[in-house]
Amino acid sequence: MPGVTGAALLIRHDRFDAVGGFDESYNEECQDMDLCMKIWEAGYKVVYYPDTDIIHYENGTRTIGEDNNDRATFRTKWARFIDGTFFNSDTQSQDWELHVCLSLNDVRKNKKIEHFLQEIEPIKTNLRLTIKTSTGLLGTGSLPESALRDVRYRVIKNDYEDGIKYDVFL
C-alpha cells in the first residue's frame, strides 16, 4: 500500500528511527502519510493487514481540525516521489478499479463528497462510483453534474444490496 493511517500503524522502532520518525513540522495531519513515504523512499514496504478489526474515532485528538496547509506541504514535498513511484506506467496496471459507495441521504455530506471527488481526480478513470439515495434518483441538494463529469457512476436506492465489496464508504 502507498500508506496507512497512523491510528493503526505498526512499525519497527529501528526503521522508525532510520527514516527520522514523524515530521513534527506538520500542524495537525499528514504525519502518518509522510512517514509512509519516507519508508518507501528508504526501500521498505508499507503493508496493509486486512484481517484486523479496529475502531477509530476520526479526528478525536485533533485540536484545530483539517489543515489545508499541511496537505499542501505534503503534496509539494512528495508529489514527484508519488507520481514516479505509484502513478507511472511501469508500476501501475490499468486493470484496477476503486469501488466507492456514497450515501446522499445527508445533504450536509455533499461538500465532503465533492471534495473527495476532487482529491481523486488523477484516478477518476479507475473509479467505479455507486451513489445510494432514498429515491434512487439524483435530485435537489444532490451532487452537481460537474462533480460527476468523467466519472463512471450509477444511482441506486439505499436498500438495494448489490454484493460489491466497496473500498470506500462516504
Contacts in CASP RR format, 6 or more apart in sequence:
PFRMAT RR
TARGET T0000
AUTHOR 0000-0000-0000
METHOD contacts of the structure
MODEL  1
MPGVTGAALLIRHDRFDAVGGFDESYNEECQDMDLCMKIWEAGYKVVYYP
DTDIIHYENGTRTIGEDNNDRATFRTKWARFIDGTFFNSDTQSQDWELHV
CLSLNDVRKNKKIEHFLQEIEPIKTNLRLTIKTSTGLLGTGSLPESALRD
VRYRVIKNDYEDGIKYDVFL
1 46 0 8 1.000
1 47 0 8 1.000
1 48 0 8 1.000
2 36 0 8 1.000
2 37 0 8 1.000
2 40 0 8 1.000
2 46 0 8 1.000
2 82 0 8 1.000
2 85 0 8 1.000
2 86 0 8 1.000
3 32 0 8 1.000
3 33 0 8 1.000
3 36 0 8 1.000
3 37 0 8 1.000
3 46 0 8 1.000
3 48 0 8 1.000
4 32 0 8 1.000
4 36 0 8 1.000
4 46 0 8 1.000
4 48 0 8 1.000
5 32 0 8 1.000
5 56 0 8 1.000
6 31 0 8 1.000
6 32 0 8 1.000
6 35 0 8 1.000
7 32 0 8 1.000
7 54 0 8 1.000
7 56 0 8 1.000
8 52 0 8 1.000
8 54 0 8 1.000
8 56 0 8 1.000
9 32 0 8 1.000
9 35 0 8 1.000
11 35 0 8 1.000
11 39 0 8 1.000
15 39 0 8 1.000
15 42 0 8 1.000
15 44 0 8 1.000
16 35 0 8 1.000
18 42 0 8 1.000
19 35 0 8 1.000
19 38 0 8 1.000
19 39 0 8 1.000
19 41 0 8 1.000
19 42 0 8 1.000
20 38 0 8 1.000
21 35 0 8 1.000
21 38 0 8 1.000
22 31 0 8 1.000
22 32 0 8 1.000
22 34 0 8 1.000
22 35 0 8 1.000
23 31 0 8 1.000
23 34 0 8 1.000
23 35 0 8 1.000
24 31 0 8 1.000
25 73 0 8 1.000
26 34 0 8 1.000
26 67 0 8 1.000
26 70 0 8 1.000
26 73 0 8 1.000
26 74 0 8 1.000
27 64 0 8 1.000
27 67 0 8 1.000
27 69 0 8 1.000
27 70 0 8 1.000
28 62 0 8 1.000
28 63 0 8 1.000
28 64 0 8 1.000
28 65 0 8 1.000
28 66 0 8 1.000
28 67 0 8 1.000
28 70 0 8 1.000
29 62 0 8 1.000
29 65 0 8 1.000
29 66 0 8 1.000
29 67 0 8 1.000
29 70 0 8 1.000
29 71 0 8 1.000
30 67 0 8 1.000
30 70 0 8 1.000
30 71 0 8 1.000
30 73 0 8 1.000
30 74 0 8 1.000
33 74 0 8 1.000
34 74 0 8 1.000
34 77 0 8 1.000
34 78 0 8 1.000
36 46 0 8 1.000
37 77 0 8 1.000
37 78 0 8 1.000
37 81 0 8 1.000
37 82 0 8 1.000
39 45 0 8 1.000
39 46 0 8 1.000
40 46 0 8 1.000
40 81 0 8 1.000
40 85 0 8 1.000
41 81 0 8 1.000
59 65 0 8 1.000
59 66 0 8 1.000
84 91 0 8 1.000
85 91 0 8 1.000
86 92 0 8 1.000
87 122 0 8 1.000
87 123 0 8 1.000
94 126 0 8 1.000
96 126 0 8 1.000
97 126 0 8 1.000
97 127 0 8 1.000
97 128 0 8 1.000
98 120 0 8 1.000
98 123 0 8 1.000
98 126 0 8 1.000
98 127 0 8 1.000
98 128 0 8 1.000
98 167 0 8 1.000
98 168 0 8 1.000
99 128 0 8 1.000
99 130 0 8 1.000
99 164 0 8 1.000
99 165 0 8 1.000
99 166 0 8 1.000
99 167 0 8 1.000
99 168 0 8 1.000
100 116 0 8 1.000
100 127 0 8 1.000
100 128 0 8 1.000
100 129 0 8 1.000
100 130 0 8 1.000
100 166 0 8 1.000
100 167 0 8 1.000
100 168 0 8 1.000
100 169 0 8 1.000
100 170 0 8 1.000
101 130 0 8 1.000
101 131 0 8 1.000
101 132 0 8 1.000
101 164 0 8 1.000
101 166 0 8 1.000
101 168 0 8 1.000
101 169 0 8 1.000
101 170 0 8 1.000
102 113 0 8 1.000
102 129 0 8 1.000
102 130 0 8 1.000
102 131 0 8 1.000
102 132 0 8 1.000
102 170 0 8 1.000
103 109 0 8 1.000
103 132 0 8 1.000
103 133 0 8 1.000
103 158 0 8 1.000
103 169 0 8 1.000
103 170 0 8 1.000
104 110 0 8 1.000
104 113 0 8 1.000
104 131 0 8 1.000
104 132 0 8 1.000
104 133 0 8 1.000
104 138 0 8 1.000
104 142 0 8 1.000
104 143 0 8 1.000
105 132 0 8 1.000
105 133 0 8 1.000
105 134 0 8 1.000
105 158 0 8 1.000
107 141 0 8 1.000
107 142 0 8 1.000
109 170 0 8 1.000
110 141 0 8 1.000
110 142 0 8 1.000
110 143 0 8 1.000
112 170 0 8 1.000
113 143 0 8 1.000
113 147 0 8 1.000
113 170 0 8 1.000
114 143 0 8 1.000
114 144 0 8 1.000
114 147 0 8 1.000
116 170 0 8 1.000
117 124 0 8 1.000
117 143 0 8 1.000
117 147 0 8 1.000
117 148 0 8 1.000
117 151 0 8 1.000
120 127 0 8 1.000
124 150 0 8 1.000
124 151 0 8 1.000
125 150 0 8 1.000
127 151 0 8 1.000
127 152 0 8 1.000
128 152 0 8 1.000
128 153 0 8 1.000
129 148 0 8 1.000
129 151 0 8 1.000
129 152 0 8 1.000
129 153 0 8 1.000
129 154 0 8 1.000
130 153 0 8 1.000
130 154 0 8 1.000
130 156 0 8 1.000
130 162 0 8 1.000
130 164 0 8 1.000
130 166 0 8 1.000
131 138 0 8 1.000
131 142 0 8 1.000
131 143 0 8 1.000
131 153 0 8 1.000
131 154 0 8 1.000
131 155 0 8 1.000
131 156 0 8 1.000
132 155 0 8 1.000
132 156 0 8 1.000
132 157 0 8 1.000
132 158 0 8 1.000
132 160 0 8 1.000
133 139 0 8 1.000
133 142 0 8 1.000
133 155 0 8 1.000
133 156 0 8 1.000
133 157 0 8 1.000
133 158 0 8 1.000
134 157 0 8 1.000
134 158 0 8 1.000
135 157 0 8 1.000
136 155 0 8 1.000
136 156 0 8 1.000
136 157 0 8 1.000
136 158 0 8 1.000
137 155 0 8 1.000
138 155 0 8 1.000
156 162 0 8 1.000
END
